[in-house]
């Protein structure tokens, strides 16, 4: 698969794609709770980018994500949703990442 084909697949899953360098892209999306979450993928080839997406999806830790926001709320960050909403949102983010990884792997 070529990079432009891969980028079309990513965009079809409603992800924003911003080029950071010749071989680096930032993928971002809003969660159901309004969190703007993103990650970078590197790779000179589409296959390397797919591997980065799969690795990120596989390593996303729901509990760690929730704990980060609970701690932020304790430290005065405004607009952090309830813990119940954070749990549901983190699960949805994990599912969204898995769905993206599956889509680009085909």
Secondary structure as GFF3:
##gff-version 3
##sequence-region A 1 106
A	DSSP	alpha_helix	3	12	.	.	.	ID=ss1
A	DSSP	beta_strand	16	21	.	.	.	ID=ss2
A	DSSP	beta_strand	24	30	.	.	.	ID=ss3
A	DSSP	beta_strand	36	42	.	.	.	ID=ss4
A	DSSP	alpha_helix	46	59	.	.	.	ID=ss5
A	DSSP	alpha_helix	62	74	.	.	.	ID=ss6
A	DSSP	alpha_helix	83	104	.	.	.	ID=ss7
###
